[in-house]
Amino acid sequence: MPDLENARGLIGEARRAVASDRDAAEAVERCARRLDEPIRIALAGSLKAGKSTLLNALVGQDIAPTDATECTRVVTWYRRGQAASVTAHVDDGTVAAIPVTRNRGRLGFDFGALTAERVDHLDVEWPSRALQSRTIVDTPGTASLSTDLSASTIRLLAPEDGQSGVDAVVYLMRTLSAADTGMLRRISTAIGGGSGPLGVIGVVSRADELGAGRMDAMMSAEQIAARYGAELSRTGLCQAVVPVAGLLALGARTMRETEFRALTELARAPAPDLETALLTVDRFVRPDVLPHVEPAVRSALADRFGVFGIRMGVTLIRFGITTSSQLADELVARSGLSELSAIIDVQFGQRADQLKAHSVLVTLDHVLSRAEGTDADAVRASVRRSLADVHGFRELRLLNVLRSGGAGLPADQTEELARIVGGHGVDPATRLGLDPDTDRDVIRSAAVAAAQLWRGRAAHPLVSADASAACATAVRSAEGVVAQLDTVADRADVSM
């Protein structure tokens, strides 16, 4: 995958090549600015898939409205800011400040006389550490590829000109429908630019509902996610699919002490009585059920955690959880959010520079394709050569295989393989299991030795074809470390 320095160099060449073309020159400058911004990650998917709830869970704060109001029908950019503010960019080119409201504890944005049809997008600045290194874009749900509601999402993620407005996508689905696969195909083409889904993760959302809130609901969801993941990976539309119970994740990350005490009170109820009460939400909140806990308190718990979350929370308390922080940590892990966050970190966070560079070069390729002159053609040829490096895609695909227990290698080699291909970090020292302060020459020697080791494993006569291919990917990763270190050394020599 191309790096930032390579992309900056190509942008410089493109500036000179299109200097006389005002529109192309402005597009090149937008590419340059984008390299210096945080990585752009979009949440996309079908209607009512739980995108806003998942966004809040990832950030750990209620910053995105979840009610089906005007604001959920507009593309909304969430960026880090010094203070909370919401700005509407209207279709006539003007901007308007949007007040933030609270109604019965729920966040909302007051559009006033504006409607979703008149707003191009919302820009939300929020003082959150989670937004320091990434910009998250919440998109309207996609019912089909032809509805008006889907149009703004498609314009952002997979426009006709092929210049996607984001670097990566977390795609939420309730089931794997034809509309989902169609949208994923458009997204992976726009973002990958022919290299495959470099930045696409799938999420089986509202996973607890697949098992009707039973204690084994997430196990069922994991099996479904594995099936979807195998199908989408085989067709080249997605790198990984994980199940997440978004409501439980959000409730756990923002748990209040009063909620922990209420769950503790519920845990004191006879197990048969509680199970009967949890058959439905309507039954759970009835005044004549579980009289030792106020109906209003039970209603609030159902709203915040759902039946599955209440059942899971009570069970954990009965098994010895004694503090709200312990319970919150356990519920976050069991919601699937921890696994999703780890995958986002490995595939997006640690590869942010490469993904941004790739997105910019895909856009630059389109800009140069419309520019006239042999200089533009020459720069475009260089851009396309950089885009042809799809090793990053192979690493991500292999990590997904390893996460599913594949590759056919012994356990110790599997862990070593995950590390060398960037599963724990993409800097040279981490890939080789060395201390970050290790001398460059030592790291380089270790990378050369790793390349030789994995080359030997790939050539072993008894290794399977899949394992041999995995070892070959490790060889290329180790060789990439050597090339990266040599490039840095060459630049240092030039600057001296």
N, C-alpha and C positions, 0 to 999 in steps of 0.2 A: 504494500500500500504506500502511496506517496506520503512524504512528510511535509511539515510546514515550510522548511527552508526551500525544498524543491518547488513547492507551490508558489512561494514568494518570488523565486527566480523566474518562473514561467509567467507570473503576473507582470513582472518588470518587462519581459520580452513582449508580452501582449500589449502593454501600454505603448511601446514604441511602434508596434505593428499597426495599431488602430488609431494612432494619434489624430488623424484627419477625419475620423468618423465619430461624431459627437455621441450618438447613441451607444455605439460599441464602447467608446472610452468610458462613459458613465457606468456601463455594466461592468467593465473591468474594475473600476474603482469600488463598486459595491462588493465585488469579490474580495478585494484587498481588505476592506473593512470587516467583512465576515470572518476572515481568518483571526482577527483580534477579539472577536466576541466569544462568549461561552458557547459550548456545543448546544445545538437546538434539538430538543427531544419532543416529539409530538405524541400525544395519546389519541389514538383513533380507534374506531370500531363501530359496531352496530348501535342502533338506538337502545337506550336504557341498559347499556353494557356496564355502567358503573365507572365511567372515565373520571368524572369529577371527584367521586369518592376515593378512587385510587390515587389521584393527584394529591388530595389532602393527606392520605395515608403516607405517601412517599415523602411529602414535605414535613409531616408531623404537626400540621396546623390546619385549621379550617380557613382556607384562603380561597377556595373555589365553591361557588354556590352549587348545590346538588338538586335543588327543586327544579322541576320542568318549567322554567320561566324563560323570558326572552333571552336572558344572558347565557343559557345553555344552548342557544341556537346560533351563537356567534363564535367564530374563532377567537380564542383569548390567549394572549401571550403573558406568561408569568415570569417576571424578572426580579432580581434582587434590587431593592431600593432602600434609601435611608428611612422612608416613612411610607405607610400604606397609601396608595393612590390608584385610581382607576380612570383611564382616559379612553373615550370612544372616538375612533376614527370614522367619520361619517362619509357616505358615498359622494358627497359634494366637495370633498377635500378639506372640510373643516374638522375641528376636534372639539370635544366637549367633556368636561369633568363629570364623572359619574359618582354620586354618593354611595358609600357602603352602608348597608342597613343590616339590622338584626331583628328578626321576627320569631319569637318563641325559641330563641337560641340559634336559629338558622341564619346563615350568612346570605345576603342578597345584594345585587347591584341595582340601584334605582335608575331606570332608563328615562323616567319622566315621559315626555311626549315622543321620544324616539321609539322606533320599532326595530326588530332584528333585521328586517329587510333593508333598512337604511344604514345600518352599521356595517362597515367593512370588517373591522376587527376591534377588539378591546386590548388595551395595553395595561397590565396590572403590575405595579411595582410593590414589593412587599419585603420587609426586613427579615428575611429568613436565610440562615446559613446554608440550607439545602439548595438555595438558588444561586449561591455564590459562583459555582463552577458550571452551572447549566441553566438554560432557559427552557421551561416546559410549556408546551403549547397544547391547550385543551381544544378539541375540535368537535363540531356538531356530529351527531350520530349519522351513520350511513345506512339507510334502509335499503337502497339499491343504487346502482350507478347512474340512474337517470333522474332521481328526485331533486327538487330544488334544495332540500335540506342538505344533500350530499355535495352540492356544487361548490360551496366555499371550502369544504374539506379537500375536494379533489383539486381545486385551484392551488391550494397550499402544498399538498403532498405530491401530487402527480399531475402537474399542468400539461397542457398540450405541447408547450415548447420544451418539455423535459427538464426544466430547471426547478427542481424541488426547493421549497423554502425551508426545509429542515434537514438535519444531518442523520437523524435516527428516529425510529418509530417503535412505540410499544402499542401493539394492536390487540384490542380486547374483543373477545367473542364469547357468545353463550353456547353456540353450536358452530360447527364448521360448515357454513352454507356456501352456495354458489356465489352469492354476493360477496362473502368474505374472501374467497379465493380469488375472485375477480379483482377486488380492491387490493389485495396483497400483491397480485401480479403487477398491477399498475405502480404500486408503491416501490416494489423491489426493483422494477425497471428504472423508475425515475431516480431513486436514491443510489442504486448500485451502478447505473449507467452501463449495464452489460456485464458487470463483475459479479452479480449475484446479490443477495440480501445482506450487504455488509453491516447494516444497522437496523435490523428488524427482529423484534422479539414478540412472540405471541403469548397472550395471557387468556386462560380459561377463567373468565371473570364470574363473580358471584358464585364461586365454586361450592360453597356450603349448600346452596339451594339445589345442586344436582342430586344430593342425597337427602333432600327434604329436611335438612337440619339435624340429621342423625349424627351420632358421635363418629361414625365411620365415613362421613360425607367427603372429607378431604382425601381419603384413600380412593374412593370412587373417582373423584375429580383427577387425582394423579394418574390413574389408569387412562382416563379420557385424554388428558393432556399428552401423555406418552404416545397415544395413538395418533392424535392430531400432529404432534411434533414429528413423528416418523413420516407421515404423509407429506407435510409441508417441507420438511428437509429433503425428501426424495424428489419433490417437484421444484426445489430450489426457490421457495417463496419465503422461507423463514428459518432463522438459525436455531431457535429454541422455543418451546412452549411450556409454560408453568401454570399451575392453578393457584388462584389467589381469592380468598374470601375478603373482599375489599372493606365491607362494613365492619367486620371483626377487626381487621388491621387498623382501620381508622379509630375505632373505639379503644383499642388497646394502646395505640400511640398517644392518645389524648385522654387516657383514663383519669378520672377524678377519685379522690379518696372516698367521697360519698357513694360512688358507684361500687367501689370495692366493698364497703361496709354493707351495701344492699345485697351484693352477691353472697357475702358471708352469711347474712340472715337467711337467704334462700337455701344455702347449703345446710342449714339446721333443720329444714323441713324434711319430713319422711320422704325417702326416695320415690316411692310409688305415687305420692301426692304430687310431687314436683313433675314427674314424668307425665302424669295425666294432665296437669295444667299446661305443659309445653306442647301438647298435641297441636294446638294452633295459637297464634298470637291473640286472637279474639278471646279464647278461653283463658289464656294466661293473664290478661288484664281485667278479668271480671272481678267485681267487688267481693263475691262470695268465695273466691278461690284464694288460698294461701293468705288468710286474713292477717297474719303477723307482719306482712309487708304491704304498705299502702299501694292501692291500685295505680296511683299516679307515678309512684316510684317504679313499679313494674313496667308501666307503659313507657317510661323514659328509658329503661334498660332495653326493652324490646326495640325501641327506635334506634338506640345507639349500637347495640351488639347483635341483634337478631336472635332467633331461637337457638341457632347453633352456638353462637358466642356465649349466651347465657348457660347453655348446657355444658359447654367446655369449661367456662369459668368456674361454675359450681363444682364440677368434677375435680378440677385442679385444686381447689380449696379443700375439698374433702380428702385429697391425697397429700395435704401438708403444706400448701402455699399459705404463708402467713402475712405477706405484705403486698401492697398494691403494686410496687415496682416489680416484685417477683412475678406476680400474676400478669402484668403488662408484658414483660419480656417473653413469658411462655406463650401468651396468646398471639403476640406478633409472630413468633416462630411458627406456631401451628396454623396461622392464617395463610402462610405461603409468602408473606411479604419479605421475610428475611432472604429467602431463596431468590426472589425476583430482584431485590436490591443488590444482592451479590452478583447476579448475572448482568444487571445494568452497569455495575461498577467495572466488571471485567470487560464486557463487550463495548460499552459506551464510554465510561469515565476514564479508564486507563488508555483507551484508544481515541480519546477526544481529538487530539491533534491530527491523527491520521484520517479520522472520519470527516473532520472539517476540511482538510486538504482535499480529500476525495470529492466531497460535495462541490467545493469551489472549482475543481478541475472539470467536473462534469458540466457545470454551468459555463465555464470558460470554453469548453469544447463547442457548446452550442453558440456562444457569442461569436467565436472565430469562424464557425461554419457559415455565418451570414456576412462576414466581413470580406471585402474585396482586396486582392493583391497577393503577391507571392510571399511577402513577409508574414502575413496572417496564416497562410497555408503552412509555412515552415514551422511556426510556433504551434499551430494546431497539431501537426505531426508529432511534435515533442510532447504535447499534452496527452495525446492518445497513447504514446509509448508508456508514459507514467501510469495511465489508467489501466494498462494491460497487466500491471503487476497485481495479481489477485491472490498473493500468498496470504494476506490478511484474512481473506474470505476462507481460505483453506484452514487456517488456524481456528477460526471461530466455528467452522463446521466440525472440526475434530474435537474441540472442547465440548460441543453438544453431544457427540458420540461418546466421549469419555464420561460425561455426566449421566448418560443412560447406561453405563456399565459396559460399553462396547470396546472395540479395537483388538480384543483377543490377546492382550499382553498380561504378564504377571502383575500383581498388585503394586510391587515396588517400582516396576518400570512404568506402570500407568501413572503413578504420582509424579515420577520424574518427567514423563512425557508432558503431562498437564503443565508443569512448571516451565519447561523449555519453550512451549508454544504460547506462553503468556497467560496461563490460567491464574497466576498469583500476582502478576504485574508484568509490564512490558519493558521495563528498563533492563539493560544488559545484566547487571548484577543479580537482580531478582530471578530472571530467567535461568541463571546458572546456579542459584542457591547460594550466592556469595553475599558478604556484607556490603552494603552500599558504598562504604569508604574504601573498598578494595582497589588496589592500584590497577590502572587501565591495562597495563601489559599482562598482569595476572589474569584479568577478566578475559582478555583476548586469547591467551593460551588455553584457558578453560573452555572457551567457545570452540576453538580449533579441535580440542580433544573431544568435546561433545559431538561435533560434526562427524568425527571419525568413528566414535562409538555408535552413533545412531545409523551411520552408513553401513557399518558391519552388521548391526541387527537387521537392517532392511534386507541385506543380501543373504541372511541365514537360510539354508535350503529347507528348513522345516517350518519357517514362519508362514502364516497364512497371507493371502493377498491383501486383506484388509489391514493386518498388522504391518505388513511391509509398506503399504501406502502411508500409514500413520508414522512410521519411522522415517520415511522419506520427507514428510512434512517437518519433522523435528530437525532433520539435516539442514533443510532450507532455513529454518528459524535460527539455528546456530550459525550458519553462514551469514545470515542477515546481521547478527550481532557483530561478527568480525567486520563486515562491510561498514556498519554504522560507526564502529570505533575508529576504523581507518579514515573514514570521511571526516570525523571530528578532528582527528590528528592532523590531517591534511589542511583543514581550515585554520587550525592553530598555527601551523608552520607558515601559512601564507600571511597571517596577520602579524607575525613577528618581524 
